[in-house]
Amino acid sequence: MSRHLRSEHGLGLEGEEGSSGGGQAQLHGYASDMPCVGMPFVYNRDRMISELGKFIIADELPYSFGESSNYEYFNRVVLQPQYRKVPRNTLKRRTQQSYYAYRGYLMEMFRTYDGRVSLTSDTWTSTYREPFVCVTAHWIDDDRLLQKRIICFESMEEAHNGFNIKSRLVSCCKNFHLVDKLFSISLDNATANTSAMQFLKEDPSIKLVLDEYGLRKKVITLDTPTRWNSTYKLLHDVIAYRDVLTNMYNESRTTDGQFITNDHWSLAKIVHDVLETFDNATHIFSYVYEPNIHTVILECIKIICTIKQTSLANPGVAVKRLLDNMKVKWCAYFTEFPPIYAITAILDPGVKLEGLTDLLTFYYQQLDVQFDVPYYVNNCKRILERLCEDYGAVIQPQPVGSSTGASRFGILGPVLKKSRPDGSGSSSSSSSNIGIGEYLTYQFETEENFHIIQWWKNHSSKFPVLARIAKDILAIPASTIAS
Protein backbone atom coordinates (compact mmCIF):
# COMPACT_ATOMS: atom_id res chain seq x y z
CA MET A 1 0.00 0.00 0.00
CA SER A 2 2.67 2.48 1.06
CA ARG A 3 4.79 1.57 -1.99
CA HIS A 4 1.83 2.26 -4.27
CA LEU A 5 1.16 5.63 -2.60
CA ARG A 6 4.79 6.67 -2.96
CA SER A 7 5.29 5.53 -6.56
CA GLU A 8 1.89 6.44 -8.06
CA HIS A 9 0.75 9.42 -6.00
CA GLY A 10 3.90 10.85 -4.44
CA LEU A 11 2.52 10.31 -0.95
CA GLY A 12 4.25 8.83 2.07
CA LEU A 13 3.20 7.60 5.49
CA GLU A 14 4.43 9.19 8.66
CA GLY A 15 6.09 6.57 10.82
CA GLU A 16 7.67 4.73 7.89
CA GLU A 17 11.40 4.57 7.39
CA GLY A 18 12.52 7.81 5.81
CA SER A 19 9.60 9.76 7.19
CA SER A 20 9.85 12.17 10.06
CA GLY A 21 7.80 12.23 13.22
CA GLY A 22 6.24 9.49 15.22
CA GLY A 23 2.83 8.54 16.52
CA GLN A 24 -0.16 7.94 14.33
CA ALA A 25 0.80 7.24 10.71
CA GLN A 26 -0.84 9.85 8.47
CA LEU A 27 -0.91 10.65 4.78
CA HIS A 28 0.84 13.77 3.55
CA GLY A 29 -1.90 15.91 1.95
CA TYR A 30 -1.05 18.31 -0.84
CA ALA A 31 -4.53 19.29 -2.10
CA SER A 32 -4.06 22.51 -4.07
CA ASP A 33 -7.33 24.04 -2.85
CA MET A 34 -6.58 23.66 0.88
CA PRO A 35 -4.92 26.27 3.11
CA CYS A 36 -2.02 23.89 3.88
CA VAL A 37 -0.69 23.86 0.33
CA GLY A 38 2.61 22.01 0.07
CA MET A 39 2.75 21.29 3.81
CA PRO A 40 2.24 17.93 5.59
CA PHE A 41 -1.12 17.74 7.30
CA VAL A 42 -0.97 17.94 11.10
CA TYR A 43 -4.17 17.41 13.05
CA ASN A 44 -4.99 20.29 15.39
CA ARG A 45 -8.04 19.86 17.61
CA ASP A 46 -8.26 23.54 18.48
CA ARG A 47 -8.40 24.49 14.83
CA MET A 48 -10.86 21.66 14.15
CA ILE A 49 -13.29 23.09 16.74
CA SER A 50 -13.07 26.55 15.17
CA GLU A 51 -13.67 25.23 11.65
CA LEU A 52 -16.48 22.94 12.82
CA GLY A 53 -18.14 25.97 14.40
CA LYS A 54 -17.99 27.83 11.07
CA PHE A 55 -19.41 24.78 9.30
CA ILE A 56 -22.31 24.51 11.76
CA ILE A 57 -23.15 28.23 11.45
CA ALA A 58 -22.91 28.23 7.64
CA ASP A 59 -25.16 25.17 7.28
CA GLU A 60 -27.50 26.28 10.11
CA LEU A 61 -26.94 23.09 12.11
CA PRO A 62 -27.54 22.76 15.85
CA TYR A 63 -24.60 22.94 18.25
CA SER A 64 -25.47 19.38 19.31
CA PHE A 65 -24.20 18.24 15.90
CA GLY A 66 -20.69 18.09 17.39
CA GLU A 67 -21.91 15.57 19.97
CA SER A 68 -23.27 13.17 17.36
CA SER A 69 -21.91 9.62 17.79
CA ASN A 70 -22.54 8.89 14.12
CA TYR A 71 -20.54 11.96 13.03
CA GLU A 72 -17.73 10.95 15.40
CA TYR A 73 -17.68 7.42 13.96
CA PHE A 74 -17.63 8.77 10.37
CA ASN A 75 -14.67 11.06 11.13
CA ARG A 76 -12.63 8.46 13.01
CA VAL A 77 -13.12 5.72 10.42
CA VAL A 78 -12.86 7.77 7.22
CA LEU A 79 -11.14 11.09 7.91
CA GLN A 80 -9.25 11.46 11.19
CA PRO A 81 -8.76 8.71 13.80
CA GLN A 82 -7.89 11.30 16.46
CA TYR A 83 -11.28 13.04 16.17
CA ARG A 84 -13.39 13.13 19.34
CA LYS A 85 -16.82 14.61 20.00
CA VAL A 86 -17.10 18.36 20.64
CA PRO A 87 -19.54 19.37 23.42
CA ARG A 88 -22.27 21.83 22.39
CA ASN A 89 -21.22 24.42 24.96
CA THR A 90 -17.66 24.30 23.64
CA LEU A 91 -18.88 24.90 20.08
CA LYS A 92 -21.17 27.70 21.21
CA ARG A 93 -18.38 29.40 23.16
CA ARG A 94 -15.92 29.05 20.27
CA THR A 95 -18.31 30.45 17.62
CA GLN A 96 -19.10 33.40 19.86
CA GLN A 97 -15.39 34.05 20.30
CA SER A 98 -14.86 33.90 16.53
CA TYR A 99 -17.81 36.25 15.97
CA TYR A 100 -16.59 38.89 18.42
CA ALA A 101 -13.02 38.63 17.13
CA TYR A 102 -14.08 39.24 13.51
CA ARG A 103 -16.55 41.94 14.58
CA GLY A 104 -13.70 43.73 16.33
CA TYR A 105 -11.57 43.39 13.20
CA LEU A 106 -14.30 44.98 11.07
CA MET A 107 -14.77 47.82 13.53
CA GLU A 108 -11.08 48.63 13.48
CA MET A 109 -10.93 48.29 9.70
CA PHE A 110 -13.83 50.73 9.20
CA ARG A 111 -12.36 53.11 11.78
CA THR A 112 -9.22 53.50 9.66
CA TYR A 113 -10.87 53.05 6.25
CA ASP A 114 -10.17 56.03 3.98
CA GLY A 115 -13.27 55.90 1.81
CA ARG A 116 -17.05 55.73 1.75
CA VAL A 117 -19.36 52.85 2.57
CA SER A 118 -22.89 52.12 1.29
CA LEU A 119 -25.45 50.23 3.33
CA THR A 120 -28.41 48.04 2.49
CA SER A 121 -30.91 46.96 5.12
CA ASP A 122 -34.06 44.93 5.50
CA THR A 123 -36.42 43.84 8.27
CA TRP A 124 -38.58 40.73 8.25
CA THR A 125 -40.29 38.12 10.39
CA SER A 126 -39.08 34.52 10.19
CA THR A 127 -41.31 31.48 9.77
CA TYR A 128 -41.05 31.05 13.55
CA ARG A 129 -42.56 34.55 14.04
CA GLU A 130 -39.22 35.99 15.12
CA PRO A 131 -38.54 39.56 13.89
CA PHE A 132 -35.06 40.43 12.59
CA VAL A 133 -33.16 43.36 11.15
CA CYS A 134 -30.10 42.97 8.89
CA VAL A 135 -27.63 45.63 7.74
CA THR A 136 -24.99 44.92 5.07
CA ALA A 137 -22.02 47.18 4.32
CA HIS A 138 -20.67 47.51 0.76
CA TRP A 139 -17.32 49.07 -0.13
CA ILE A 140 -14.34 48.73 -2.49
CA ASP A 141 -11.06 47.80 -0.86
CA ASP A 142 -7.56 49.04 -1.70
CA ASP A 143 -7.19 46.27 -4.29
CA ARG A 144 -10.28 47.64 -6.09
CA LEU A 145 -12.35 44.59 -5.18
CA LEU A 146 -15.99 45.01 -4.22
CA GLN A 147 -16.56 43.80 -0.66
CA LYS A 148 -19.68 43.30 1.43
CA ARG A 149 -20.16 42.18 5.02
CA ILE A 150 -23.17 41.80 7.29
CA ILE A 151 -22.48 44.20 10.16
CA CYS A 152 -25.81 43.81 11.95
CA PHE A 153 -28.08 40.78 12.22
CA GLU A 154 -30.23 41.17 15.31
CA SER A 155 -33.63 40.37 16.70
CA MET A 156 -35.94 43.40 16.48
CA GLU A 157 -38.72 42.99 19.01
CA GLU A 158 -39.91 46.57 18.75
CA ALA A 159 -42.40 47.70 16.10
CA HIS A 160 -41.03 47.92 12.55
CA ASN A 161 -41.82 51.62 12.14
CA GLY A 162 -39.70 54.36 10.63
CA PHE A 163 -38.27 55.69 13.90
CA ASN A 164 -37.22 52.27 15.23
CA ILE A 165 -35.62 51.27 11.91
CA LYS A 166 -33.75 54.56 11.85
CA SER A 167 -32.58 54.01 15.46
CA ARG A 168 -31.19 50.58 14.58
CA LEU A 169 -29.33 51.98 11.56
CA VAL A 170 -27.84 54.84 13.56
CA SER A 171 -26.75 52.46 16.33
CA CYS A 172 -25.10 50.16 13.80
CA CYS A 173 -23.29 53.07 12.11
CA LYS A 174 -21.96 54.31 15.42
CA ASN A 175 -20.74 50.85 16.46
CA PHE A 176 -18.78 50.46 13.23
CA HIS A 177 -17.48 54.04 12.99
CA LEU A 178 -19.51 54.78 9.83
CA VAL A 179 -21.40 57.93 10.83
CA ASP A 180 -19.10 60.16 8.76
CA LYS A 181 -18.30 57.64 5.99
CA LEU A 182 -21.70 56.81 4.54
CA PHE A 183 -22.27 57.23 0.83
CA SER A 184 -25.80 55.84 0.57
CA ILE A 185 -28.41 53.72 2.33
CA SER A 186 -30.68 51.50 0.22
CA LEU A 187 -33.99 50.18 1.56
CA ASP A 188 -37.00 48.68 -0.16
CA ASN A 189 -40.10 50.76 -0.86
CA ALA A 190 -42.05 49.88 2.29
CA THR A 191 -43.74 52.86 3.94
CA ALA A 192 -41.80 52.32 7.16
CA ASN A 193 -38.49 52.50 5.26
CA THR A 194 -39.51 55.74 3.55
CA SER A 195 -40.27 57.15 6.98
CA ALA A 196 -36.94 55.83 8.31
CA MET A 197 -35.04 57.70 5.58
CA GLN A 198 -36.81 60.90 6.53
CA PHE A 199 -35.82 60.40 10.18
CA LEU A 200 -32.23 59.72 9.05
CA LYS A 201 -32.09 63.01 7.17
CA GLU A 202 -33.12 64.84 10.33
CA ASP A 203 -30.64 62.98 12.56
CA PRO A 204 -27.60 65.26 13.11
CA SER A 205 -25.29 62.30 13.80
CA ILE A 206 -25.70 60.86 10.27
CA LYS A 207 -24.61 62.75 7.18
CA LEU A 208 -24.78 61.15 3.76
CA VAL A 209 -22.40 62.36 1.07
CA LEU A 210 -25.19 63.43 -1.28
CA ASP A 211 -26.70 65.64 1.43
CA GLU A 212 -23.47 67.64 1.50
CA TYR A 213 -24.04 68.63 -2.12
CA GLY A 214 -27.78 69.28 -1.83
CA LEU A 215 -28.61 66.34 -4.13
CA ARG A 216 -31.41 63.84 -3.82
CA LYS A 217 -30.68 60.13 -3.65
CA LYS A 218 -30.38 58.51 -7.04
CA VAL A 219 -30.17 54.95 -8.38
CA ILE A 220 -27.59 55.11 -11.17
CA THR A 221 -28.42 53.20 -14.35
CA LEU A 222 -25.86 50.49 -15.08
CA ASP A 223 -24.12 50.45 -18.43
CA THR A 224 -24.63 47.56 -20.85
CA PRO A 225 -21.79 47.46 -23.44
CA THR A 226 -24.10 46.26 -26.23
CA ARG A 227 -26.80 48.90 -25.66
CA TRP A 228 -25.92 52.51 -26.46
CA ASN A 229 -29.06 53.87 -24.83
CA SER A 230 -28.02 52.31 -21.49
CA THR A 231 -24.71 54.21 -21.80
CA TYR A 232 -26.71 57.39 -22.40
CA LYS A 233 -28.84 56.79 -19.29
CA LEU A 234 -25.72 56.13 -17.22
CA LEU A 235 -24.08 59.37 -18.39
CA HIS A 236 -27.35 61.28 -17.96
CA ASP A 237 -27.48 60.15 -14.33
CA VAL A 238 -23.84 60.71 -13.37
CA ILE A 239 -23.35 64.12 -15.03
CA ALA A 240 -25.79 65.64 -12.54
CA TYR A 241 -23.62 64.19 -9.76
CA ARG A 242 -20.25 65.12 -11.24
CA ASP A 243 -19.06 67.09 -8.20
CA VAL A 244 -19.79 64.41 -5.62
CA LEU A 245 -18.44 61.61 -7.83
CA THR A 246 -15.29 63.57 -8.69
CA ASN A 247 -14.53 64.32 -5.05
CA MET A 248 -15.31 60.78 -3.93
CA TYR A 249 -13.07 59.21 -6.58
CA ASN A 250 -10.21 61.69 -6.26
CA GLU A 251 -10.13 61.31 -2.48
CA SER A 252 -9.57 57.58 -2.91
CA ARG A 253 -6.74 57.97 -5.47
CA THR A 254 -4.25 59.91 -3.40
CA THR A 255 -1.51 57.34 -3.99
CA ASP A 256 -1.53 56.68 -7.73
CA GLY A 257 -2.39 60.19 -8.96
CA GLN A 258 -5.11 59.02 -11.37
CA PHE A 259 -7.81 61.67 -10.92
CA ILE A 260 -11.06 62.59 -12.67
CA THR A 261 -10.61 65.96 -14.39
CA ASN A 262 -12.83 68.41 -16.26
CA ASP A 263 -11.52 66.91 -19.52
CA HIS A 264 -13.08 63.59 -18.57
CA TRP A 265 -16.42 65.24 -17.89
CA SER A 266 -16.21 67.20 -21.16
CA LEU A 267 -15.73 63.93 -23.06
CA ALA A 268 -18.63 62.37 -21.14
CA LYS A 269 -20.86 65.34 -22.10
CA ILE A 270 -19.96 64.96 -25.78
CA VAL A 271 -20.80 61.24 -25.73
CA HIS A 272 -24.00 61.99 -23.79
CA ASP A 273 -25.18 64.51 -26.40
CA VAL A 274 -24.46 62.11 -29.26
CA LEU A 275 -26.25 59.23 -27.60
CA GLU A 276 -29.22 61.40 -26.68
CA THR A 277 -30.35 61.32 -30.33
CA PHE A 278 -29.96 57.55 -30.30
CA ASP A 279 -31.97 57.28 -27.09
CA ASN A 280 -34.76 59.43 -28.55
CA ALA A 281 -34.91 57.13 -31.58
CA THR A 282 -35.05 54.09 -29.31
CA HIS A 283 -38.07 55.57 -27.55
CA ILE A 284 -39.80 56.16 -30.89
CA PHE A 285 -39.04 52.60 -32.01
CA SER A 286 -40.52 51.37 -28.71
CA TYR A 287 -43.98 52.78 -29.41
CA VAL A 288 -46.66 50.14 -28.92
CA TYR A 289 -49.87 51.94 -29.87
CA GLU A 290 -48.42 54.44 -32.33
CA PRO A 291 -47.09 53.71 -35.85
CA ASN A 292 -43.32 54.04 -36.03
CA ILE A 293 -42.00 52.01 -38.95
CA HIS A 294 -42.19 55.01 -41.33
CA THR A 295 -39.87 57.00 -39.01
CA VAL A 296 -36.91 54.57 -39.03
CA ILE A 297 -34.98 56.15 -41.92
CA LEU A 298 -35.62 59.67 -40.62
CA GLU A 299 -34.41 58.83 -37.10
CA CYS A 300 -31.34 56.98 -38.41
CA ILE A 301 -30.39 60.03 -40.48
CA LYS A 302 -30.69 62.24 -37.39
CA ILE A 303 -28.32 59.92 -35.50
CA ILE A 304 -25.68 59.90 -38.26
CA CYS A 305 -26.07 63.64 -38.70
CA THR A 306 -25.36 64.16 -34.99
CA ILE A 307 -22.29 61.89 -35.11
CA LYS A 308 -20.91 63.73 -38.16
CA GLN A 309 -21.54 67.21 -36.73
CA THR A 310 -20.00 66.24 -33.39
CA SER A 311 -16.94 64.83 -35.13
CA LEU A 312 -16.43 68.09 -37.07
CA ALA A 313 -16.94 70.23 -33.97
CA ASN A 314 -14.55 68.18 -31.80
CA PRO A 315 -11.34 67.31 -33.69
CA GLY A 316 -9.67 65.79 -30.63
CA VAL A 317 -8.09 62.36 -31.04
CA ALA A 318 -10.15 60.69 -28.29
CA VAL A 319 -13.47 61.99 -29.63
CA LYS A 320 -12.58 61.15 -33.24
CA ARG A 321 -11.58 57.59 -32.35
CA LEU A 322 -14.77 57.10 -30.36
CA LEU A 323 -17.06 58.44 -33.09
CA ASP A 324 -15.21 56.52 -35.82
CA ASN A 325 -15.78 53.30 -33.88
CA MET A 326 -19.45 54.17 -33.50
CA LYS A 327 -19.75 54.76 -37.24
CA VAL A 328 -18.09 51.43 -38.04
CA LYS A 329 -20.51 49.61 -35.73
CA TRP A 330 -23.42 51.55 -37.25
CA CYS A 331 -22.45 50.62 -40.81
CA ALA A 332 -22.47 46.96 -39.85
CA TYR A 333 -26.24 47.22 -39.37
CA PHE A 334 -27.54 50.21 -41.33
CA THR A 335 -25.59 50.45 -44.60
CA GLU A 336 -28.70 49.33 -46.47
CA PHE A 337 -32.23 49.63 -45.11
CA PRO A 338 -34.75 46.82 -45.60
CA PRO A 339 -37.22 47.94 -48.33
CA ILE A 340 -40.13 47.98 -45.86
CA TYR A 341 -38.64 51.04 -44.13
CA ALA A 342 -38.35 52.89 -47.44
CA ILE A 343 -41.85 51.93 -48.64
CA THR A 344 -43.44 53.20 -45.43
CA ALA A 345 -41.42 56.43 -45.78
CA ILE A 346 -42.87 56.85 -49.28
CA LEU A 347 -46.33 56.53 -47.73
CA ASP A 348 -45.53 59.54 -45.54
CA PRO A 349 -47.03 62.47 -47.53
CA GLY A 350 -44.25 64.73 -46.26
CA VAL A 351 -41.57 62.48 -47.79
CA LYS A 352 -42.84 60.47 -50.76
CA LEU A 353 -40.55 59.27 -53.56
CA GLU A 354 -38.32 62.25 -54.31
CA GLY A 355 -38.07 63.12 -50.62
CA LEU A 356 -36.86 59.60 -49.89
CA THR A 357 -34.23 59.94 -52.64
CA ASP A 358 -32.94 63.20 -51.17
CA LEU A 359 -32.92 61.82 -47.63
CA LEU A 360 -30.99 58.70 -48.58
CA THR A 361 -28.52 60.69 -50.69
CA PHE A 362 -27.92 62.96 -47.69
CA TYR A 363 -27.64 59.92 -45.38
CA TYR A 364 -24.91 58.22 -47.40
CA GLN A 365 -23.03 61.51 -47.77
CA GLN A 366 -22.97 61.83 -43.99
CA LEU A 367 -21.94 58.20 -43.70
CA ASP A 368 -19.20 58.58 -46.36
CA VAL A 369 -20.45 55.44 -48.09
CA GLN A 370 -20.99 54.86 -51.82
CA PHE A 371 -24.52 53.60 -52.49
CA ASP A 372 -26.76 53.46 -55.59
CA VAL A 373 -29.69 55.43 -54.17
CA PRO A 374 -31.74 55.79 -57.45
CA TYR A 375 -31.63 52.03 -58.05
CA TYR A 376 -32.67 51.30 -54.45
CA VAL A 377 -35.53 53.83 -54.52
CA ASN A 378 -36.82 52.59 -57.89
CA ASN A 379 -36.77 49.03 -56.58
CA CYS A 380 -38.85 50.11 -53.56
CA LYS A 381 -41.25 51.94 -55.90
CA ARG A 382 -41.68 48.79 -57.98
CA ILE A 383 -42.50 46.81 -54.84
CA LEU A 384 -45.11 49.42 -53.89
CA GLU A 385 -46.58 49.32 -57.39
CA ARG A 386 -46.91 45.54 -57.19
CA LEU A 387 -48.66 45.94 -53.88
CA CYS A 388 -51.02 48.47 -55.48
CA GLU A 389 -51.82 46.06 -58.31
CA ASP A 390 -52.59 43.26 -55.83
CA TYR A 391 -54.75 45.48 -53.64
CA GLY A 392 -56.29 47.26 -56.65
CA ALA A 393 -57.68 43.99 -57.93
CA VAL A 394 -60.22 44.03 -55.10
CA ILE A 395 -60.52 47.77 -54.31
CA GLN A 396 -62.14 50.27 -56.67
CA PRO A 397 -59.93 53.42 -56.98
CA GLN A 398 -61.36 56.95 -57.09
CA PRO A 399 -60.03 60.28 -58.41
CA VAL A 400 -57.77 62.49 -56.38
CA GLY A 401 -57.01 66.08 -55.62
CA SER A 402 -55.18 68.41 -52.89
CA SER A 403 -51.63 69.87 -51.27
CA THR A 404 -48.03 70.05 -48.21
CA GLY A 405 -45.35 71.30 -45.88
CA ALA A 406 -42.44 69.76 -44.03
CA SER A 407 -42.13 71.79 -40.83
CA ARG A 408 -42.55 68.68 -38.67
CA PHE A 409 -39.23 67.21 -39.92
CA GLY A 410 -37.04 69.61 -37.92
CA ILE A 411 -33.39 69.66 -39.06
CA LEU A 412 -34.26 67.50 -42.09
CA GLY A 413 -36.79 70.02 -43.42
CA PRO A 414 -34.28 71.72 -45.78
CA VAL A 415 -33.34 68.33 -47.22
CA LEU A 416 -36.95 67.63 -48.11
CA LYS A 417 -37.94 71.08 -49.42
CA LYS A 418 -35.92 70.78 -52.61
CA SER A 419 -37.77 67.59 -53.50
CA ARG A 420 -41.26 69.15 -53.41
CA PRO A 421 -43.00 68.70 -56.79
CA ASP A 422 -45.06 71.55 -58.26
CA GLY A 423 -47.97 69.32 -59.17
CA SER A 424 -47.12 69.00 -62.85
CA GLY A 425 -45.26 65.69 -62.63
CA SER A 426 -46.42 62.51 -64.25
CA SER A 427 -46.10 58.78 -63.77
CA SER A 428 -46.88 55.60 -65.63
CA SER A 429 -50.46 54.99 -66.67
CA SER A 430 -50.64 51.82 -64.60
CA SER A 431 -49.61 53.81 -61.52
CA SER A 432 -52.12 56.58 -62.31
CA ASN A 433 -54.91 54.08 -62.60
CA ILE A 434 -54.46 53.02 -59.01
CA GLY A 435 -53.74 56.47 -57.52
CA ILE A 436 -50.01 56.20 -56.86
CA GLY A 437 -49.14 58.68 -59.63
CA GLU A 438 -51.39 61.43 -58.26
CA TYR A 439 -50.17 60.77 -54.73
CA LEU A 440 -46.50 61.07 -55.71
CA THR A 441 -47.12 64.21 -57.79
CA TYR A 442 -49.10 66.53 -55.55
CA GLN A 443 -48.17 68.26 -52.34
CA PHE A 444 -50.31 67.72 -49.26
CA GLU A 445 -50.57 70.03 -46.28
CA THR A 446 -49.45 68.25 -43.10
CA GLU A 447 -49.75 69.81 -39.66
CA GLU A 448 -47.13 69.87 -36.91
CA ASN A 449 -49.15 67.27 -34.98
CA PHE A 450 -49.42 65.11 -38.07
CA HIS A 451 -50.66 61.54 -37.49
CA ILE A 452 -50.05 59.28 -40.46
CA ILE A 453 -52.84 56.75 -39.81
CA GLN A 454 -55.42 59.51 -39.35
CA TRP A 455 -54.14 61.24 -42.50
CA TRP A 456 -54.65 58.12 -44.60
CA LYS A 457 -58.09 57.62 -43.05
CA ASN A 458 -59.06 61.16 -44.10
CA HIS A 459 -57.73 60.54 -47.63
CA SER A 460 -59.06 57.00 -48.06
CA SER A 461 -61.79 58.19 -50.48
CA LYS A 462 -59.16 59.77 -52.76
CA PHE A 463 -56.61 56.96 -52.52
CA PRO A 464 -58.53 53.82 -51.49
CA VAL A 465 -55.80 51.40 -52.64
CA LEU A 466 -52.89 53.24 -51.01
CA ALA A 467 -54.98 53.90 -47.90
CA ARG A 468 -55.67 50.20 -47.52
CA ILE A 469 -51.97 49.38 -48.04
CA ALA A 470 -51.03 52.06 -45.48
CA LYS A 471 -53.52 50.61 -42.99
CA ASP A 472 -51.90 47.20 -43.23
CA ILE A 473 -48.25 48.10 -43.61
CA LEU A 474 -48.08 50.80 -40.91
CA ALA A 475 -49.14 48.23 -38.33
CA ILE A 476 -45.69 46.63 -38.62
CA PRO A 477 -43.57 47.59 -35.55
CA ALA A 478 -40.20 49.20 -36.25
CA SER A 479 -38.43 46.72 -33.95
CA THR A 480 -39.07 43.85 -31.57
CA ILE A 481 -38.83 46.19 -28.57
CA ALA A 482 -42.60 46.62 -28.53
CA SER A 483 -43.10 42.86 -28.17
Disulfide bonds with the S-S distance in Angstrom:
none
